[in-house]
Each structure stands twice: as structure tokens, then as C-alpha cells.
């Protein structure tokens, strides 16, 4: 304890940044933040999905490497088939699953690259998930069994012998109809739970976001929610991941997992899994730190109280509110109160989001639609580029190069799709920032311009040309020129957000602990609707 106090005193001398929480610096300094998608379902061939091949798997991993740090792949050992005209999903083992599993194992082993991109072997459990709830199985090691045990207790037994874990997901469906039955749970073998995915949120019965994206399985209800599991005293770390079924990992908006690990290796990330240094976001890569009495998220300790709660959040957009959930209820809310334009003369740090997409649509009669490729760049002329955050949803996106002042990237957008990227920049208010949409169009702004308003650049001239060529219609033949806007590819340059809008830290003292186990976690909401949830901290009184 004396050594720790000495280090903190030394940091107070060295680090004098306004608002800097030196306890946070001490606690978190050993860990780095890494991003992954723990729920990419890869299918073998059936009536909807292509054949599983090495080339297909290589494409999946290569695309993931462009914007993720790690990927626990989830092979999906189920098939969709037709019987008497009814389309159904299989239950249990099939011979083809074992041969496909051999290919999955080989690909995962070959694509693992410590320090650059980490893979984990995994699959979605194909036992009685209707009875026990859905679980994704992951292994620390390569070349492990594809376990089709009928019951969850039998699966747990085998995982204990093979260094595996089973992660519950979309838990808030009806128990007995694919919802999680918390009567069957092992903290050691299921150290965390998926709170959000493409299905929606399983946090609680009446918590933000629904579980209605998959209308076949919904709606959510009480009994299997994450909060139901926490109320039973389980130590459930919290994460989010996509449950994506189209080969692209890390779809923005479907959920991502973040881990605090010492290095980018399987062993280090697995250690973060088992110690619950993990949290989940819906899409934007919100950075968060959460501690109570110097115990960080995922930890459990004993106290009679009072306790000091600390939080720091760095959003990708302006923060709306940060809620501290204690024992299933909101016990503290930090509401952000907006911001002012920073004063002239200072270096200003801000985040700038650029999105591309929209475009022509088949429902208006357009045929032969093809993706549009955007070769784009940004250059901070009078400042520097701090960070780059991808918000990708499909193949064809890539960050080509970055430097202290510039970034080049490629978007491939399909009709009605949107791809995005978020930049953190530092510049004087009058500093110039250049955005290149394509080689023939460079837009020049000051940071002050970008902080005042957003704008849309619509490529209407391309829409005019496309309609002329495909329908032999000139503008004078078109009664309502709305059609050109409807079919235009667009670039949206969002209003830039200053640091004071997306960076929040606070602390407070809680004097009231209930007897037994208490749990606390953070729930963050940005004004653009993106959310994050920390893993809990548990206090036993």
C-alpha cells in the first residue's frame, strides 16, 4: 500500500493535466484496449449459404483483420432444409459438420498471428438450446472437439476438460424457447454474457432497446435476462457481439466486444475473458473505465461501505448520459449538458464522422445496380490526426494508410447501405482540414466550420447520367426532380464534436450496500443512440 501511494504521489508531480484521475492512470496503465467480434456465425452449404471453402474462410479473416484485433469465430453447425414445402432448421449432429469443423480448425490455426491479429476456435452449441438457451463455445487451444452434448451440464463437463467456455447469448427470449435458463449456469465456464447483438438487447425486461429484430423469436421477457442472472448472484461479465450470418465480422450497429489485455495474444485476451475485463458496445467504439475503491470492472471484493465509484468515458459522439446500475436499478445518472464552441487561439480536439452510401434503389425501377467504390482521404493541414475509428458493415472497406496528419481509405457501398469512419483531430479553430471525396473533388474546411454544422454532398450528376442512360430520360422529361436526389450516392460530413462533449469523468460515494452480494455496472448512451455496457463490479457485504 505504501508503494502504491508513493507511485500516485509521483504521478501527481509528473502528470498535471486538468481533470486527470491519477488513480485511473495507476489502475489501467498496464492494459491496452482491443476490439473483436465474438459472434460471427460461419455456415456450411445449405439452401441459403455457399459451400464452406478455404478461400471463403481466408476472405472472412482478411476482412476482419482490416478493422478488428481479434476474432473468436463461431462455426454454425446447423442446416436449413425444406420438407414438404416447409423450411426448417436442423437439430443435433450431422456427418458434414465434422468435415467442415476440420476446415474451420485449420483456418483458425493458420490465421492466428500474435501481436497482429488473434483468432479463437469456436462454434455455436448444437445441443438442446431450446431447453437451456443458446451458447457459443470457445477454446483457448487449436484442434478441439465439436461437442454435440445434448444437455448443458454435459457440455460444461467436457469444456472443463478442454479449456473451453460457453457464452450465453440473446438470453431474454422466453425460457424454454431459446431463452437462458439460469438454473443451469457455471461462472467458471460461462464468465460473461452477450448483452446485445443483431437480435437486440437482453439486458432486462424494460431496459433500453428491444429484442425484436428477429421477429420469429421475440419478444423478450423476464426470466432469462442478464439482470435476472446477476440478481441470482452470478458473476456475469458483459459483452456484445454481432450474431452476424453473412461472413462479415464486426458489423457496425450489431455489437462489438472490447477487452483490456496486456498484449495481443490468445493467452492475454483469454485472461481478460476469464477475469471479465470486458465490455460491450452497440457499434461506436466507446472507451470506458470503471472502478470502485480501486477495483476495476470484472472484480469482486468485500466491503462494509461506504465505497467510491469512479468512471471515465470517451465517446465516439456526444454523450447523452452515463448511468450507474446497482442491483438492477439506476442509482446514479450523469446527464451531459451540451457544449460551447471553444475559444479562439487554443488547440481544439474534436471528433469528425464521415459516412458514404444511400444511392439508387431497385424499387424505383433501376436495374443492374453495382457497388460504388470511394477512394477518400482526410488531411489535417494545421494540426494532427489523433485516431481513426472504422464503422464498417460489409466487405470492401479498408484503411489504406495513416500518418500524424492524414488518412487514406476505401469505402465500397451498395445501394441502401452506409459505411462510416470517425476521426479524432487536433487543430486551431481556423486550422484547415481537407476532405477528398474522389480524385476530382477536394473539400476544404476550417475546424470552426465543421464544429458549427454538418453537410451532405449528393452526387446528383451521377444520378442524372444513370437515369439518362438506363431510361433515355433527360431532366426535361422528368416531372418530379426528387428522383435525382433519391438515386444519388451521398456523403455525409457530420458536425464535428468537441472533446468536452464526448469525454466525461465523475466519481461519487455510495454509502448503502445491501447484505450479501451487490453489483454495479455502467450503461452509456450517446446522442446518436449508440450505447455501451461495462462488466460489473461485485461487492460482498
C-alpha positions in Angstrom: 0.0 0.0 0.0 2.9 2.4 0.8 4.5 1.7 -2.6 1.1 2.4 -4.3 0.7 5.7 -2.5 4.3 6.7 -3.5 3.6 5.9 -7.1 0.4 8.0 -7.1 2.3 10.9 -5.4 5.0 10.7 -8.1 2.3 10.7 -10.8 0.8 13.8 -9.3 4.2 15.6 -9.8 4.7 14.3 -13.4 1.1 14.5 -14.7 -0.8 17.7 -14.2 -3.4 17.5 -17.0 -6.7 19.1 -15.9 -9.2 16.6 -14.8 -6.7 13.7 -14.9 -7.7 11.0 -12.5 -4.4 9.6 -11.3 -5.9 6.6 -9.6 -7.3 5.7 -13.1 -3.8 6.1 -14.6 -2.4 3.8 -12.0 -5.1 1.1 -12.3 -5.4 0.9 -16.1 -1.9 1.7 -17.3 -0.8 -2.0 -17.7 -3.7 -2.8 -20.0 -4.4 -2.0 -23.7 -7.8 -1.9 -25.3 -8.5 -4.4 -28.0 -11.7 -4.8 -30.2 -13.3 -8.0 -31.6 -16.5 -9.7 -32.6 -17.3 -12.8 -30.6 -20.2 -13.9 -32.7 -19.6 -14.4 -36.4 -21.6 -17.4 -37.5 -20.0 -19.3 -40.4 -22.2 -21.8 -42.1 -21.6 -24.7 -44.4 -23.6 -25.2 -47.5 -27.4 -25.4 -47.3 -30.3 -23.8 -49.1 -29.1 -20.3 -48.3 -25.4 -20.3 -47.7 -22.4 -21.0 -50.1 -20.1 -24.0 -49.6 -17.5 -23.7 -46.9 -14.1 -23.5 -48.5 -10.6 -22.4 -47.5 -10.9 -19.4 -49.9 -14.1 -18.3 -48.3 -12.6 -18.6 -44.8 -9.5 -16.7 -45.8 -11.7 -13.8 -47.1 -13.5 -13.7 -43.8 -10.3 -13.4 -41.8 -8.6 -11.0 -44.1 -11.6 -8.6 -44.0 -11.7 -8.9 -40.2 -8.0 -8.0 -39.9 -8.7 -4.6 -41.5 -10.7 -3.3 -38.6 -10.6 -5.8 -35.7 -7.9 -7.0 -33.3 -9.3 -10.5 -32.6 -12.0 -12.8 -33.8 -13.4 -15.8 -31.9 -15.1 -17.4 -34.9 -18.4 -19.2 -34.3 -19.0 -22.1 -36.7 -22.7 -22.7 -37.1 -23.4 -26.5 -37.2 -26.9 -26.3 -38.4 -28.6 -26.6 -41.8 -31.7 -25.1 -43.3 -33.7 -27.6 -45.4 -37.1 -27.9 -47.0 -39.5 -30.7 -46.2 -43.0 -30.8 -47.8 -42.5 -27.1 -48.6 -41.7 -26.1 -45.0 -38.3 -24.6 -44.4 -36.8 -25.9 -41.1 -33.5 -25.8 -39.2 -31.7 -29.0 -38.1 -31.1 -30.2 -34.5 -28.2 -32.3 -33.4 -25.1 -33.6 -35.2 -24.6 -34.3 -38.9 -21.7 -36.0 -40.6 -21.0 -32.9 -42.7 -20.4 -30.8 -39.6 -17.4 -32.9 -38.6 -15.7 -32.5 -42.0 -16.5 -28.7 -42.0 -15.1 -28.5 -38.5 -11.8 -29.8 -39.7 -11.6 -27.0 -42.2 -12.6 -24.4 -39.5 -9.9 -25.7 -37.2 -7.2 -25.5 -39.9 -8.2 -21.9 -40.8 -8.3 -20.7 -37.2 -4.8 -22.1 -36.5 -3.3 -20.7 -39.7 -4.7 -17.2 -39.4 -3.7 -16.6 -35.7 -0.9 -14.0 -35.7 0.1 -12.9 -32.1 0.7 -9.2 -31.9 -1.2 -8.5 -35.1 -4.5 -10.4 -35.3 -5.7 -13.1 -32.9 -8.1 -15.9 -33.6 -10.0 -18.3 -31.4 -11.7 -21.6 -32.3 -15.4 -21.7 -31.6 -18.9 -22.8 -32.6 -22.5 -22.3 -31.6 -23.6 -25.2 -29.4 -26.0 -27.6 -31.2 -27.3 -29.5 -28.3 -30.7 -28.7 -26.7 -30.5 -25.0 -26.9 -34.3 -24.6 -26.8 -34.3 -26.0 -23.3 -31.1 -24.4 -21.9 -30.6 -21.4 -24.1 -28.1 -20.6 -26.9 -24.4 -20.7 -26.1 -21.3 -20.0 -28.1 -18.4 -22.3 -27.3 -14.8 -21.0 -27.5 -11.4 -22.8 -26.9 -8.1 -21.4 -25.9 -6.3 -24.1 -27.9 -6.5 -25.2 -31.5 -7.9 -28.6 -32.8 -10.6 -29.2 -30.2 -13.8 -31.2 -30.4 -17.1 -30.2 -31.9 -19.2 -31.1 -28.9 -22.9 -32.0 -29.6 -23.7 -32.9 -26.0 -27.5 -32.9 -25.5 -27.5 -31.1 -22.1 -25.7 -28.0 -20.9 -24.3 -29.8 -17.8 -22.8 -32.4 -20.1 -21.3 -29.7 -22.3 -19.9 -28.0 -19.2 -18.2 -31.2 -18.1 -16.4 -31.6 -21.4 -15.4 -27.9 -21.6 -13.8 -28.2 -18.1 -11.5 -30.9 -19.6 -10.7 -28.9 -22.7 -10.1 -25.3 -21.6 -13.3 -24.1 -23.2 -16.0 -21.6 -22.2 -19.7 -21.3 -23.2 -21.1 -17.8 -23.6 -24.9 -17.3 -23.3 -26.5 -15.0 -25.9 -29.9 -13.4 -26.7 -30.8 -14.7 -23.2 -34.0 -12.7 -22.8 -36.2 -14.8 -25.0 -38.8 -17.0 -23.3 -37.1 -19.6 -21.1 -37.7 -23.0 -22.7 -37.9 -21.3 -26.1 -34.2 -20.5 -26.6 -34.0 -18.1 -23.6 -31.3 -18.7 -20.9 -32.4 -20.9 -18.1 -30.3 -19.5 -15.2 -30.9 -22.7 -13.1 -28.1 -24.1 -15.2 -25.1 -21.9 -15.1 -21.4 -22.1 -14.1 -19.5 -18.9 -13.5 -16.1 -20.5 -14.3 -17.2 -21.9 -17.6 -19.5 -19.0 -18.6 -17.6 -16.0 -17.3 -19.5 -13.4 -19.4 -22.8 -13.0 -21.3 -23.7 -11.3 -24.5 -26.0 -8.4 -23.6 -26.5 -7.1 -27.2 -26.3 -8.4 -30.7 -28.1 -8.2 -34.1 -31.1 -9.6 -32.1 -31.2 -6.5 -29.8 -30.7 -6.2 -26.1 -31.2 -8.8 -23.4 -30.2 -6.5 -20.5 -33.6 -6.5 -18.8 -37.4 -6.6 -19.4 -37.8 -2.9 -19.6 -34.3 -1.6 -20.3 -33.3 0.4 -23.4 -33.5 -1.2 -26.9 -35.7 -4.2 -27.6 -35.2 -7.8 -28.7 -37.5 -7.5 -31.7 -35.1 -7.5 -34.6 -35.6 -11.3 -35.1 -39.4 -11.3 -35.1 -39.5 -15.1 -35.3 -38.0 -15.5 -31.8 -39.2 -12.4 -30.0 -40.3 -10.6 -27.9 -38.1 -10.6 -24.8 -39.5 -11.3 -21.4 -38.4 -11.8 -17.8 -36.6 -14.9 -16.5 -33.6 -15.1 -18.8 -32.4 -11.5 -18.9 -28.9 -10.5 -18.0 -30.2 -8.7 -14.9 -32.1 -11.9 -13.9 -28.8 -13.7 -13.9 -27.0 -11.0 -12.0 -29.8 -10.9 -9.4 -29.1 -14.6 -8.7 -25.6 -13.6 -7.6 -23.8 -14.9 -10.7 -20.6 -13.1 -11.8 -21.5 -12.3 -15.3 -19.1 -10.2 -17.3 -20.9 -8.2 -20.0 -20.1 -8.0 -23.7 -21.8 -7.5 -27.1 -21.2 -9.1 -30.5 -22.9 -9.4 -33.8 -24.6 -12.7 -34.3 -23.7 -11.9 -37.9 -24.5 -14.6 -40.6 -23.2 -13.1 -43.8 -19.4 -13.8 -43.3 -18.5 -10.2 -42.4 -17.2 -9.8 -38.8 -17.7 -6.7 -36.7 -20.8 -5.3 -38.4 -21.2 -1.7 -37.0 -24.5 -1.5 -35.2 -24.7 -5.2 -34.4 -22.4 -5.2 -31.4 -18.7 -5.4 -30.6 -16.7 -6.7 -27.7 -13.8 -4.7 -26.0 -11.2 -6.3 -23.8 -8.5 -4.8 -21.6 -5.5 -7.1 -22.0 -1.8 -6.8 -21.5 -0.9 -7.8 -25.1 -2.5 -9.0 -28.3 -2.1 -12.8 -27.8 -4.5 -15.6 -27.2 -3.3 -16.1 -23.7 -3.6 -12.5 -22.7 -7.0 -12.0 -24.2 -8.2 -15.3 -22.7 -7.0 -14.0 -19.3 -9.2 -10.9 -19.9 -12.1 -13.1 -20.7 -11.8 -15.2 -17.6 -11.2 -12.1 -15.4 -14.1 -10.2 -17.0 -12.1 -7.2 -18.1 -14.5 -7.0 -21.0 -17.4 -4.8 -22.1 -19.8 -4.4 -25.0 -20.8 -1.6 -27.4 -23.6 -1.5 -30.0 -21.3 -0.1 -32.7 -19.4 3.1 -31.9 -16.1 2.2 -30.1 -16.9 4.0 -26.8 -13.9 3.8 -24.4 -14.7 3.3 -20.8 -13.1 2.7 -17.5 -15.0 1.8 -14.3 -13.7 1.2 -10.8 -14.9 1.0 -7.2 -12.4 1.5 -4.4 -9.6 0.9 -6.9 -11.2 -2.4 -8.1 -11.8 -2.4 -11.8 -14.6 -3.9 -13.8 -14.9 -7.6 -13.5 -13.5 -7.8 -10.0 -15.3 -8.9 -6.8 -14.3 -7.7 -3.3 -15.6 -7.4 0.3 -16.6 -4.2 2.0 -18.9 -2.8 4.7 -19.0 0.5 2.8 -19.1 3.3 2.0 -17.4 2.9 -1.4 -16.1 5.3 -4.0 -17.4 4.8 -7.6 -15.3 6.2 -10.5 -16.0 6.3 -14.2 -14.4 7.8 -17.3 -16.0 7.6 -20.7 -14.6 8.7 -24.1 -17.3 8.5 -26.7 -17.3 8.5 -30.5 -20.1 11.1 -30.5 -21.5 13.5 -27.9 -22.5 11.7 -24.7 -26.1 11.9 -23.6 -25.9 10.2 -20.2 -24.0 7.7 -18.2 -26.0 5.6 -15.8 -24.7 3.5 -12.9 -26.8 0.4 -12.5 -26.8 -1.0 -9.0 -28.6 -4.2 -8.2 -30.9 -3.8 -11.2 -31.8 -0.2 -10.7 -30.4 3.1 -11.9 -28.8 4.5 -8.7 -26.9 7.4 -10.3 -27.1 9.3 -13.6 -24.7 11.7 -15.1 -26.5 13.8 -17.8 -24.4 15.8 -20.2 -25.4 19.4 -20.6 -24.1 20.2 -24.0 -21.1 22.3 -25.0 -19.9 25.6 -26.4 -17.5 26.4 -29.2 -14.0 26.5 -27.8 -12.2 29.9 -27.6 -10.0 31.1 -30.5 -6.3 30.6 -30.2 -6.4 27.2 -28.5 -5.7 23.8 -30.0 -9.1 22.1 -30.1 -9.6 18.3 -30.0 -12.7 17.1 -31.8 -14.3 14.0 -33.4 -15.5 14.1 -37.0 -17.6 11.4 -38.6 -17.8 10.8 -42.3 -20.4 8.5 -43.9 -21.0 7.4 -47.5 -23.8 5.4 -49.2 -27.5 5.7 -49.8 -27.6 5.6 -53.6 -30.0 4.2 -56.3 -32.8 1.7 -55.4 -34.4 -1.1 -57.3 -37.9 -0.3 -56.1 -37.9 2.7 -58.4 -37.2 0.5 -61.4 -33.4 0.8 -61.6 -31.7 -2.4 -62.9 -28.2 -3.8 -62.8 -27.1 -2.0 -59.6 -23.5 -2.2 -58.7 -21.5 -1.1 -55.7 -19.7 2.3 -55.7 -16.1 2.4 -54.7 -15.0 5.6 -53.0 -11.3 6.5 -52.7 -11.1 9.1 -50.0 -8.7 10.9 -47.7 -8.5 13.5 -45.0 -5.6 15.8 -44.2 -5.3 18.0 -41.1 -3.3 20.8 -42.5 -2.7 22.9 -39.4 -2.9 20.2 -36.7 -2.7 16.4 -36.3 -4.8 13.3 -36.6 -5.1 11.6 -33.3 -7.1 8.4 -34.1 -9.2 6.6 -36.7 -12.3 4.5 -35.9 -13.9 2.3 -38.5 -17.6 1.9 -38.7 -17.9 -0.9 -41.3 -20.8 -3.1 -42.2 -19.7 -5.1 -45.2 -16.8 -6.3 -47.3 -14.8 -3.8 -49.4 -13.8 -1.3 -46.7 -10.2 -0.7 -45.9 -8.0 1.9 -44.2 -5.0 2.2 -46.7 -2.7 4.4 -44.7 -2.5 6.8 -41.7 0.0 9.3 -40.5 0.2 12.0 -37.9 -1.9 14.3 -40.1 -3.7 12.3 -42.8 -5.6 9.1 -43.6 -6.5 7.4 -46.9 -9.2 4.8 -47.1 -11.6 3.0 -49.4 -15.4 2.5 -49.0 -17.4 0.1 -51.1 -21.1 1.0 -50.7 -24.0 -1.0 -52.0 -27.5 0.5 -52.6 -29.2 1.5 -49.4 -26.1 0.7 -47.3 -23.9 3.1 -45.4 -20.2 2.9 -44.4 -18.6 5.2 -41.9 -15.4 6.3 -40.2 -14.7 8.6 -37.2 -11.6 10.7 -36.9 -10.2 12.4 -33.8 -8.3 15.6 -34.8 -6.5 18.4 -33.0 -6.3 21.8 -34.7 -6.8 25.5 -34.1 -10.3 26.7 -34.8 -9.1 28.4 -38.0 -7.0 25.4 -38.9 -7.6 23.8 -42.4 -9.0 20.3 -42.8 -9.2 18.9 -46.3 -11.5 16.0 -47.2 -11.1 14.3 -50.6 -14.2 12.6 -51.8 -12.7 11.4 -55.1 -9.6 12.5 -57.0 -11.5 15.3 -58.7 -13.2 16.7 -55.6 -11.4 18.1 -52.5 -13.4 20.0 -49.9 -11.6 22.5 -47.7 -12.9 23.4 -44.3 -11.8 25.1 -41.1 -12.3 23.2 -37.9 -14.6 26.0 -36.9 -16.8 25.4 -40.0 -17.0 21.7 -39.1 -17.9 22.4 -35.4 -20.8 24.7 -36.5 -22.7 22.4 -38.8 -22.8 19.2 -40.8 -23.4 18.9 -44.5 -24.4 16.5 -47.3 -22.7 16.2 -50.6 -25.1 14.5 -53.1 -23.6 13.1 -56.4 -26.7 14.1 -58.3 -24.8 14.4 -61.6 -24.2 10.7 -61.5 -27.9 10.0 -60.9 -28.8 12.2 -63.9 -26.4 10.3 -66.0 -27.6 6.9 -64.8 -31.3 7.8 -65.5 -30.5 9.2 -68.9 -28.6 6.1 -69.9 -30.9 3.4 -68.4 -34.3 5.1 -69.2 -33.5 7.5 -72.0 -34.9 10.4 -69.9 -33.4 13.8 -69.8 -34.1 16.3 -67.0 -36.8 18.0 -69.1 -38.6 14.6 -69.3 -38.7 14.1 -65.6 -41.8 15.7 -64.0 -40.5 15.5 -60.4 -36.8 16.1 -60.0 -36.9 14.5 -56.5 -35.9 11.3 -58.3 -32.4 12.5 -58.8 -32.0 13.1 -55.0 -33.5 9.6 -54.3 -31.0 7.9 -56.6 -27.9 10.0 -55.7 -25.0 8.5 -53.8 -24.3 10.7 -50.9 -21.5 11.8 -48.5 -22.5 13.0 -45.0 -19.9 15.0 -43.1 -21.3 15.2 -39.6 -21.0 18.2 -37.4 -17.7 17.8 -35.5 -18.0 17.2 -31.8 -15.5 18.9 -29.4 -13.8 16.9 -26.7 -15.8 18.3 -23.8 -18.9 16.7 -25.5 -17.5 13.2 -25.7 -15.2 13.0 -22.7 -16.8 12.5 -19.3 -15.4 11.6 -15.9 -17.0 11.6 -12.5 -16.9 10.0 -9.1 -19.2 9.7 -6.1 -19.6 7.9 -2.8 -22.2 5.2 -2.2 -23.0 4.6 1.5 -25.7 2.0 1.1 -24.8 -1.6 0.5 -27.3 -4.4 0.9 -26.4 -7.5 2.8 -25.0 -10.2 0.6 -23.8 -9.5 -3.0 -24.1 -6.2 -4.7 -23.3 -5.5 -8.3 -22.7 -2.3 -10.2 -22.2 -1.6 -14.0 -22.2 1.3 -16.3 -24.7 2.0 -19.2 -23.7 4.7 -21.6 -25.9 6.4 -24.2 -24.7 8.8 -26.9 -27.0 11.4 -28.5 -26.8 9.3 -31.8 -28.3 6.3 -30.0 -25.1 4.3 -29.7 -24.7 2.5 -26.4 -22.1 0.7 -24.2 -22.3 -1.5 -21.1 -19.4 -2.2 -18.7 -18.9 -5.5 -17.0 -20.0 -5.3 -13.4 -18.0 -4.9 -10.2 -19.3 -7.1 -7.3 -19.2 -6.1 -3.6 -20.0 -8.7 -0.9 -21.1 -7.3 2.4 
